[in-house]
């Protein structure tokens, strides 16, 4: 038997592959500082855990509605109205096991073979993977450091075509930590408003920012009916293992997502959804404290990276990633990332894992303790000083 041809068009997420390699080294007795995986190192807030326990005791252990519990969809709709300044209802919300289905399902529902999808590069690898798997044509927009890793609007204008079916935005962004400036969001809306396409706005890091809050394109005139908002609980509430995300979109697309959900997952776990209600409606101090600590780590870690010969690292505006320019080292991204892991005991990701325009960079997640981050800087300095650049590219 051979695998179906479509399996040749699906990719993977390299963070999990690197994590496996790092764990193997740890089993061999090597000390490794984990800066590869993109998840908060904070515990899920206690009141959310208690809500899940209470839900289990109340019997939320059976099937629920495919679209999500009505109470959670109402809480999500109220939260989106409050934070984005738009009017949506529970009928616009689809709850899924994690945020990735809100990438995968709308693409499956919208993209015909040959349709073009514009997406950021470097960017979350699942975008390109799902575009190809759905039969679409990936159209990357390079995110360059000189623009704060935001879209080049002139290039976007050139790459929009009658074949463009979807535009993917991500702000705050993975892997760069960049935010799309408000004026650029307005310009993008002006470019796409009258076109026959949809926008997938990945806002999973919407609460993790260090200056002005990010602007959702859905909040601009004429864009609500053209936008799919992707958000969830993993990053904001340190709930990566709970597997719960949601999409906010026009009702006609919710119906399509529901069909794909019932054919794949049936529904999202009921007791986790009860915990989601507590997350949205309960105290938010833990979120604020987490973001404040991320800011402290960001400032110190990026300052440390800028002291490493051959490194240059701009301060990210959001998320919890430092995207360091390493072209000055004379090494390629993957060889240097491997060198840092095997020789320095620092697990990180090659920028090339996020697309061709990520070459020359390395992504570090600073979702680790302040002390470990400072130790990581020391290890990186030593490993870079001991590198052998000849033939490393």
C-alpha positions as CSV (number, residue, x, y, z in Angstrom):
1,X,0.0,0.0,0.0
2,X,1.0,3.6,-0.7
3,X,-0.1,6.6,1.1
4,X,-2.5,8.9,-0.7
5,X,-0.7,11.6,-2.8
6,X,-2.2,14.3,-0.6
7,X,0.0,13.2,2.3
8,X,3.0,14.5,0.3
9,X,1.5,18.0,0.7
10,X,1.2,18.1,4.4
11,X,4.0,19.3,6.7
12,X,4.8,19.1,10.4
13,X,5.5,21.5,13.2
14,X,9.3,21.5,13.9
15,X,9.0,22.6,17.5
16,X,7.8,19.2,18.5
17,X,10.5,17.4,16.5
18,X,13.2,19.5,18.2
19,X,11.6,18.9,21.6
20,X,11.9,15.1,21.0
21,X,15.6,15.5,20.2
22,X,16.1,17.7,23.3
23,X,14.4,15.1,25.5
24,X,16.6,12.4,24.1
25,X,19.7,14.4,25.1
26,X,18.2,14.9,28.6
27,X,17.8,11.1,28.9
28,X,21.5,10.8,28.2
29,X,22.2,13.1,31.1
30,X,22.8,16.4,29.3
31,X,21.4,19.6,30.7
32,X,19.0,21.3,28.2
33,X,17.3,24.7,28.5
34,X,14.0,24.5,26.6
35,X,13.4,27.6,24.5
36,X,11.9,25.7,21.5
37,X,8.2,25.0,22.4
38,X,5.6,27.8,22.2
39,X,3.7,27.4,25.4
40,X,3.5,29.5,28.6
41,X,5.4,28.0,31.5
42,X,2.9,29.2,34.0
43,X,0.2,27.0,35.6
44,X,-3.4,27.2,34.5
45,X,-5.1,29.6,37.0
46,X,-6.5,27.8,40.0
47,X,-10.1,29.0,39.5
48,X,-10.1,27.5,36.0
49,X,-8.9,24.1,37.3
50,X,-11.6,24.2,40.0
51,X,-14.3,24.9,37.4
52,X,-13.1,21.8,35.4
53,X,-13.2,19.7,38.6
54,X,-16.7,20.9,39.4
55,X,-17.8,20.2,35.9
56,X,-16.6,16.6,36.2
57,X,-18.5,16.2,39.4
58,X,-21.6,17.6,37.7
59,X,-21.4,15.1,34.9
60,X,-19.9,17.1,32.0
61,X,-18.3,13.9,30.8
62,X,-20.5,13.1,27.8
63,X,-21.0,14.4,24.3
64,X,-21.9,18.1,23.9
65,X,-23.1,20.1,20.9
66,X,-20.7,20.0,17.9
67,X,-20.6,23.8,17.7
68,X,-19.8,24.1,21.5
69,X,-21.8,24.5,24.7
70,X,-24.3,27.4,24.3
71,X,-23.0,29.0,27.5
72,X,-19.4,29.0,26.3
73,X,-20.3,30.4,22.9
74,X,-22.2,33.2,24.7
75,X,-19.2,33.9,26.8
76,X,-16.9,33.9,23.8
77,X,-19.2,36.2,21.9
78,X,-19.4,38.7,24.8
79,X,-15.6,38.6,25.2
80,X,-15.1,39.2,21.4
81,X,-17.6,42.1,21.5
82,X,-15.9,43.6,24.5
83,X,-12.3,43.2,23.3
84,X,-12.7,43.9,19.6
85,X,-15.5,46.5,19.7
86,X,-17.7,44.5,17.3
87,X,-21.2,42.9,17.5
88,X,-21.3,39.1,17.2
89,X,-23.5,36.5,18.8
90,X,-23.1,32.8,19.9
91,X,-24.3,31.8,16.4
92,X,-21.0,33.1,15.0
93,X,-18.8,31.0,17.3
94,X,-17.4,27.6,16.7
95,X,-15.6,25.8,19.5
96,X,-12.9,23.4,18.5
97,X,-10.2,21.2,20.2
98,X,-7.4,23.7,19.9
99,X,-6.9,26.6,17.6
100,X,-5.5,24.6,14.6
101,X,-8.9,23.4,13.4
102,X,-9.8,27.1,12.8
103,X,-7.0,27.1,10.3
104,X,-7.7,23.7,8.8
105,X,-11.5,23.6,8.6
106,X,-12.1,27.0,7.0
107,X,-9.3,26.3,4.5
108,X,-10.9,22.9,3.6
109,X,-14.3,24.6,3.3
110,X,-13.2,27.6,1.2
111,X,-10.2,26.6,-1.0
112,X,-10.6,24.9,-4.4
113,X,-7.6,23.5,-6.2
114,X,-5.6,26.3,-7.7
115,X,-7.0,29.0,-5.4
116,X,-4.3,31.3,-4.0
117,X,-3.8,32.0,-0.3
118,X,-1.6,34.9,0.9
119,X,0.1,34.2,4.2
120,X,3.1,35.6,6.3
121,X,6.5,34.1,5.8
122,X,8.2,33.5,8.2
123,X,5.0,32.3,9.8
124,X,3.3,29.5,11.7
125,X,4.2,26.4,9.6
126,X,0.7,25.0,9.7
127,X,-0.5,27.8,7.4
128,X,1.5,26.7,4.4
129,X,0.9,23.0,5.3
130,X,-2.9,23.4,5.3
131,X,-2.9,25.6,2.2
132,X,-1.1,22.8,0.2
133,X,-3.1,20.0,1.7
134,X,-6.3,21.8,0.7
135,X,-5.1,22.1,-2.9
136,X,-4.4,25.8,-2.7
137,X,-1.4,27.7,-3.9
138,X,0.7,29.3,-1.2
139,X,1.6,33.0,-1.8
140,X,4.0,34.2,0.8
141,X,4.5,37.8,1.9
142,X,8.0,38.1,3.3
143,X,8.1,39.7,6.8
144,X,11.3,41.8,7.0
145,X,13.0,43.0,10.1
146,X,13.2,46.6,8.7
147,X,9.4,46.8,8.7
148,X,9.1,45.4,12.2
149,X,8.1,42.1,10.6
150,X,4.9,43.6,9.3
151,X,3.4,43.1,5.8
152,X,5.0,45.0,2.9
153,X,1.8,46.7,1.6
154,X,3.1,47.3,-1.9
155,X,4.0,43.6,-2.2
156,X,0.6,42.6,-0.9
157,X,-1.1,44.9,-3.5
158,X,0.9,43.2,-6.2
159,X,0.2,39.6,-5.0
160,X,-3.5,40.0,-4.7
161,X,-5.1,38.5,-7.7
162,X,-8.5,37.2,-9.0
163,X,-7.4,33.8,-7.7
164,X,-6.8,35.0,-4.1
165,X,-9.4,33.3,-1.9
166,X,-7.9,33.8,1.5
167,X,-5.5,36.2,3.3
168,X,-3.9,35.0,6.5
169,X,-2.9,37.6,9.1
170,X,-1.2,36.9,12.4
171,X,-0.7,39.7,15.0
172,X,1.0,39.4,17.4
173,X,3.0,37.1,15.3
174,X,4.7,33.7,15.6
175,X,7.7,33.5,15.2
176,X,8.8,37.1,15.1
177,X,6.7,38.6,17.9
178,X,5.8,41.5,15.5
179,X,2.6,43.4,15.5
180,X,0.9,44.8,12.4
181,X,0.6,48.6,13.0
182,X,-3.0,50.0,13.1
183,X,-2.4,52.0,10.0
184,X,-1.3,48.9,8.1
185,X,-4.4,47.0,9.3
186,X,-6.5,49.8,7.9
187,X,-4.6,49.7,4.6
188,X,-5.0,45.9,4.3
189,X,-8.7,46.3,4.9
190,X,-8.9,48.9,2.1
191,X,-7.1,46.5,-0.2
192,X,-9.3,43.5,0.4
193,X,-12.7,44.9,1.4
194,X,-14.2,44.9,-2.1
195,X,-12.6,41.6,-3.2
196,X,-14.2,38.2,-3.3
197,X,-12.1,36.7,-0.5
198,X,-11.9,36.0,3.2
199,X,-9.4,37.0,5.9
200,X,-8.2,34.5,8.5
201,X,-7.1,36.7,11.4
202,X,-5.0,34.6,13.8
203,X,-5.3,36.4,17.1
204,X,-4.2,33.6,19.4
205,X,-1.7,36.0,21.1
206,X,-4.1,38.9,21.3
207,X,-3.7,39.3,25.1
208,X,0.1,39.1,25.1
209,X,1.4,42.5,24.0
210,X,3.7,45.1,25.5
211,X,2.5,48.4,24.1
212,X,-0.6,49.4,22.3
213,X,-3.1,46.5,21.9
214,X,-3.2,44.8,18.5
215,X,-6.1,45.9,16.2
216,X,-8.4,43.2,14.8
217,X,-9.2,43.7,11.1
218,X,-12.7,42.5,11.9
219,X,-13.3,45.7,13.8
220,X,-13.0,47.9,10.7
221,X,-16.0,48.9,8.5
222,X,-17.1,46.1,6.1
223,X,-14.7,43.5,7.4
224,X,-16.7,41.6,10.0
225,X,-18.6,39.6,7.4
226,X,-15.2,38.8,5.6
227,X,-13.2,37.8,8.6
228,X,-12.5,34.6,10.5
229,X,-11.1,35.4,14.0
230,X,-9.0,32.6,15.5
231,X,-8.5,32.8,19.2
232,X,-8.4,30.4,22.1
233,X,-7.3,29.6,25.7
234,X,-3.9,28.0,25.2
235,X,-1.7,31.1,25.3
236,X,-3.7,33.6,27.3
237,X,-4.6,31.2,30.1
238,X,-1.7,28.7,30.0
239,X,-4.1,26.0,28.8
240,X,-2.1,24.4,26.0
241,X,-2.9,20.8,27.1
242,X,-6.6,21.5,27.5
243,X,-7.0,21.7,23.7
244,X,-9.6,24.3,23.3
245,X,-9.9,27.1,20.7
246,X,-12.6,28.9,18.9
247,X,-13.4,30.7,15.7
248,X,-15.7,33.7,15.2
249,X,-17.0,33.9,11.6
250,X,-20.1,34.4,9.5
251,X,-22.9,31.9,10.2
252,X,-22.6,30.3,6.7
253,X,-19.0,29.3,7.5
254,X,-19.9,28.1,11.0
255,X,-22.2,25.6,9.3
256,X,-19.3,24.3,7.2
257,X,-17.0,24.1,10.2
258,X,-19.7,22.2,12.1
259,X,-19.9,19.6,9.3
260,X,-16.1,19.1,9.4
261,X,-16.1,19.0,13.2
262,X,-18.9,16.3,13.4
263,X,-17.0,14.2,10.8
264,X,-13.6,14.4,12.7
265,X,-14.0,15.2,16.4
266,X,-17.7,15.1,17.1
267,X,-17.3,17.8,19.7
268,X,-14.9,19.5,22.1
269,X,-14.7,18.0,25.6
270,X,-17.5,19.3,27.7
271,X,-15.8,19.8,31.0
272,X,-13.0,21.8,29.4
273,X,-15.6,24.1,27.9
274,X,-17.0,24.7,31.4
275,X,-13.4,25.7,32.4
276,X,-13.3,28.0,29.4
277,X,-16.3,29.9,30.8
278,X,-14.5,30.4,34.1
279,X,-11.5,31.6,32.2
280,X,-13.3,34.3,30.2
281,X,-15.7,35.4,33.0
282,X,-13.4,35.0,36.0
283,X,-10.6,37.1,37.4
284,X,-7.9,38.1,34.9
285,X,-5.1,39.0,37.3
286,X,-3.1,35.9,36.4
287,X,-3.1,36.9,32.8
288,X,-1.9,40.4,33.6
289,X,0.8,39.0,35.9
290,X,2.0,36.5,33.2
291,X,2.3,39.3,30.6
292,X,4.2,41.5,33.0
293,X,6.7,38.7,33.7
294,X,7.0,38.0,29.9
295,X,7.9,41.7,29.5
296,X,10.6,41.4,32.2
297,X,12.1,38.3,30.5
298,X,11.8,39.8,27.1
299,X,13.8,42.9,28.0
300,X,16.6,41.0,29.8
301,X,16.8,38.1,27.3
302,X,16.9,40.3,24.2
303,X,19.5,42.5,25.8
304,X,21.6,39.4,26.5
305,X,21.2,38.2,22.9
306,X,22.4,41.5,21.6
307,X,25.7,41.0,23.5
308,X,26.4,37.7,21.7
309,X,28.8,38.3,18.8
310,X,27.0,38.0,15.5
311,X,23.5,38.3,17.0
312,X,21.0,41.1,16.6
313,X,17.6,40.9,18.3
314,X,14.8,43.5,18.1
315,X,12.4,43.8,20.9
316,X,9.2,41.9,20.0
317,X,6.0,43.8,20.4
318,X,3.9,40.7,21.5
319,X,3.8,37.0,22.0
320,X,6.7,35.4,23.8
321,X,9.3,34.8,21.1
322,X,12.7,36.5,20.4
323,X,13.5,36.3,16.7
324,X,17.3,36.8,16.6
325,X,19.1,37.8,13.4
326,X,22.2,35.5,13.4
327,X,23.7,36.4,9.9
328,X,26.7,38.0,11.6
329,X,27.8,34.6,12.9
330,X,28.6,33.3,9.4
331,X,26.4,30.2,10.1
332,X,23.1,29.1,8.7
333,X,20.0,29.0,10.9
334,X,19.7,25.2,11.2
335,X,23.4,24.5,11.7
336,X,23.6,27.1,14.4
337,X,20.4,25.9,16.1
338,X,21.7,22.4,16.1
339,X,25.1,23.6,17.4
340,X,23.3,25.4,20.3
341,X,21.4,22.3,21.2
342,X,24.2,19.7,21.0
343,X,27.1,21.9,22.1
344,X,25.4,24.5,24.2
345,X,22.4,22.7,25.7
346,X,20.0,25.4,24.5
347,X,17.0,24.0,22.5
348,X,15.7,26.6,20.0
349,X,14.3,26.6,16.4
350,X,15.8,27.5,13.1
351,X,14.1,30.5,11.5
352,X,14.0,28.4,8.3
353,X,11.5,26.1,10.0
354,X,9.0,29.0,9.6
355,X,9.5,29.4,5.9
356,X,12.3,30.4,3.5
357,X,12.3,34.0,4.6
358,X,13.1,33.0,8.1
359,X,16.6,31.9,7.1
360,X,19.2,33.9,8.9
361,X,17.2,33.9,12.2
362,X,16.6,31.7,15.2
363,X,13.5,31.7,17.3
364,X,13.8,31.5,21.1
365,X,10.7,31.1,23.3
366,X,11.2,33.1,26.5
367,X,8.4,31.1,28.1
368,X,11.0,29.8,30.7
369,X,12.2,31.2,34.0
370,X,14.2,34.4,34.2
371,X,17.1,32.4,35.7
372,X,17.1,29.8,32.9
373,X,17.0,32.5,30.3
374,X,20.0,34.2,31.8
375,X,21.8,30.8,31.9
376,X,20.8,30.3,28.3
377,X,22.4,33.6,27.2
378,X,25.6,32.5,28.9
379,X,25.5,29.1,27.2
380,X,24.8,30.7,23.8
381,X,27.8,33.1,24.2
382,X,30.1,30.1,25.0
383,X,28.7,27.9,22.2
384,X,29.0,30.7,19.6
385,X,32.6,31.4,20.7
386,X,33.4,27.7,20.2
387,X,31.7,27.3,16.9
388,X,33.3,26.0,13.7
389,X,31.7,28.1,10.9
390,X,33.7,26.6,8.0
391,X,31.3,24.5,5.9
392,X,28.4,25.1,8.3
393,X,26.0,26.6,5.8
